[in-house]
Amino acid sequence: MRSFVTGANRGIGKELVRQLLARGDEVEAGVRDPDSRPFAELASPRLRVHRLDVTSDRDVAAVAAALGDAPLDLVINNAGIYGGPRQSVAGGEFDFADAAHTFDVNTLGALRVSLALLPNLRRGTGKKLAHISSGMGSIGDNTSGGTLGYRMSKAALNMLARTLAVDLRADGIISVAINPGWVKTSMGGPSATTSVEDSVRGVLQAIDGATLADSGEFLDWRRPRFPSW
Ligand SMILES: NC(=O)c1ccc[n+]([C@@H]2O[C@H](COP(=O)([O-])OP(=O)(O)OC[C@H]3O[C@@H](n4cnc5c(N)ncnc54)[C@H](OP(=O)(O)O)[C@@H]3O)[C@@H](O)[C@H]2O)c1
């Protein structure tokens, strides 16, 4: 199996790389700053690191060129940001430029990478696109409000997952959104309820178990499905 992971230098992305390597996969890791040697302790002949800011068309094209005809079995769109503090509708606090950047990273970034790597996915046998979403992207589950920029970006990512599932079904490509839980990373913070190791084990189990029948669904790290879109 050859897998591609974005936002792979820390947090959930780095643990994805670690667990994929541990099970014997070839891993292509997209990171914004490869010079920081993010995988010094994970060095493996099965790991290749690419410079990849998912908002950069140039970076995405360079990654596609570096991969050439190599087949990919799995692409995990993991790179994400939470956005800044001004995401409240109360008191004119909303920062539109920040929300647009969050959308560029979390949503358009996943689309850029998916489209660029489609030829490689078509050549692979796994044929899976997994988009790391969030319970905060669920419309049905939203009773607490707030964090509007991030929520909108992940709700739109869920739509991307579903639309790619429909549009790529004829190619046999599976596209799913996955909630990783509330995870102890820099984004999730120290109060988060889930270790990064457990979250990633659950995420990879969900991806491994996904078939064409699950394509277009919103999966969860510890349940068959997230309860609500
Ligand atoms: N932690 C949680 O509780 C939680 C819950 C639900 C969903 N998620 C989702 O899980 C994913 C991973 O989050 P995390 O908790 O691991 O967060 P994290 O520790 O903050 O890591 C975020 C990763 O995304 C990368 N990134 C940010 N902007 C990027 C860009 N423009 N291009 C490429 N990479 C970029 C970061 O790279 P740099 O080091 O270069 O900034 C970093 O590798 C995100 O999509 C997040 O929304 C997390």
The ligand as a Tripos MOL2 file, in Angstrom:
@<TRIPOS>MOLECULE
LIG
   48    52     1     0     0
SMALL
NO_CHARGES

@<TRIPOS>ATOM
      1 N1         -7.3720   17.8590   17.3690 N.am      1 LIG1
      2 C1         -8.6940   17.7460   17.3580 C.2       1 LIG1
      3 O1         -9.3690   17.6520   18.4120 O.2       1 LIG1
      4 C2         -9.4360   17.6840   16.0500 C.ar      1 LIG1
      5 C3        -10.8070   17.4580   16.0810 C.ar      1 LIG1
      6 C4        -11.5180   17.3730   14.8960 C.ar      1 LIG1
      7 C5        -10.8420   17.5060   13.6850 C.ar      1 LIG1
      8 N2         -9.4840   17.7250   13.6710 N.ar      1 LIG1
      9 C6         -8.8470   17.8470   12.3600 C.3       1 LIG1
     10 O2         -7.7420   16.9880   12.2740 O.3       1 LIG1
     11 C7         -6.7600   17.5230   11.3690 C.3       1 LIG1
     12 C8         -5.3920   17.5380   12.0430 C.3       1 LIG1
     13 O3         -5.4990   18.3690   13.2010 O.3       1 LIG1
     14 P1         -4.4590   18.2910   14.4170 P.3       1 LIG1
     15 O4         -5.2730   18.2040   15.6460 O.co2     1 LIG1
     16 O5         -3.4010   17.3000   14.1540 O.co2     1 LIG1
     17 O6         -3.8970   19.7880   14.3210 O.3       1 LIG1
     18 P2         -2.4310   20.3650   14.5000 P.3       1 LIG1
     19 O7         -1.6650   19.6130   15.5060 O.co2     1 LIG1
     20 O8         -2.6330   21.8220   14.6600 O.co2     1 LIG1
     21 O9         -1.7510   20.0690   13.0650 O.3       1 LIG1
     22 C9         -2.2510   20.6840   11.9160 C.3       1 LIG1
     23 C10        -1.4350   20.2340   10.7410 C.3       1 LIG1
     24 O10        -1.9240   20.8840    9.5560 O.3       1 LIG1
     25 C11        -0.8230   21.5010    8.9060 C.3       1 LIG1
     26 N3         -1.2120   22.6690    8.1290 N.ar      1 LIG1
     27 C12        -1.7830   23.8310    8.5360 C.ar      1 LIG1
     28 N4         -1.9250   24.6620    7.4960 N.ar      1 LIG1
     29 C13        -1.4420   24.0200    6.4080 C.ar      1 LIG1
     30 C14        -1.3110   24.3490    5.0340 C.ar      1 LIG1
     31 N5         -1.7000   25.5460    4.5460 N.pl3     1 LIG1
     32 N6         -0.7730   23.4280    4.1820 N.ar      1 LIG1
     33 C15        -0.3610   22.2330    4.6570 C.ar      1 LIG1
     34 N7         -0.4250   21.8700    5.9400 N.ar      1 LIG1
     35 C16        -0.9760   22.7530    6.8030 C.ar      1 LIG1
     36 C17         0.1310   21.8870   10.0400 C.3       1 LIG1
     37 O11         1.4070   22.1500    9.5040 O.3       1 LIG1
     38 P3          2.3880   23.3000   10.1570 P.3       1 LIG1
     39 O12         3.1310   22.6280   11.2710 O.co2     1 LIG1
     40 O13         3.2570   23.6940    9.0200 O.co2     1 LIG1
     41 O14         1.5040   24.4030   10.6570 O.co2     1 LIG1
     42 C18         0.0550   20.6160   10.8640 C.3       1 LIG1
     43 O15         0.8370   19.6080   10.2920 O.3       1 LIG1
     44 C19        -7.2700   18.9220   10.9960 C.3       1 LIG1
     45 O16        -7.9110   18.8640    9.7390 O.3       1 LIG1
     46 C20        -8.2780   19.2340   12.0810 C.3       1 LIG1
     47 O17        -9.2600   20.1510   11.6700 O.3       1 LIG1
     48 C21        -8.7710   17.8090   14.8080 C.ar      1 LIG1
@<TRIPOS>BOND
     1     1     2 1
     2     2     3 2
     3     2     4 1
     4     4     5 ar
     5     4    48 ar
     6     5     6 ar
     7     6     7 ar
     8     7     8 ar
     9     8     9 1
    10     8    48 ar
    11     9    10 1
    12     9    46 1
    13    10    11 1
    14    11    12 1
    15    11    44 1
    16    12    13 1
    17    13    14 1
    18    14    15 2
    19    14    16 1
    20    14    17 1
    21    17    18 1
    22    18    19 2
    23    18    20 1
    24    18    21 1
    25    21    22 1
    26    22    23 1
    27    23    24 1
    28    23    42 1
    29    24    25 1
    30    25    26 1
    31    25    36 1
    32    26    27 ar
    33    26    35 ar
    34    27    28 ar
    35    28    29 ar
    36    29    30 ar
    37    29    35 ar
    38    30    31 1
    39    30    32 ar
    40    32    33 ar
    41    33    34 ar
    42    34    35 ar
    43    36    37 1
    44    36    42 1
    45    37    38 1
    46    38    39 2
    47    38    40 1
    48    38    41 1
    49    42    43 1
    50    44    45 1
    51    44    46 1
    52    46    47 1
@<TRIPOS>SUBSTRUCTURE
     1 LIG1         1 GROUP 0 **** ****
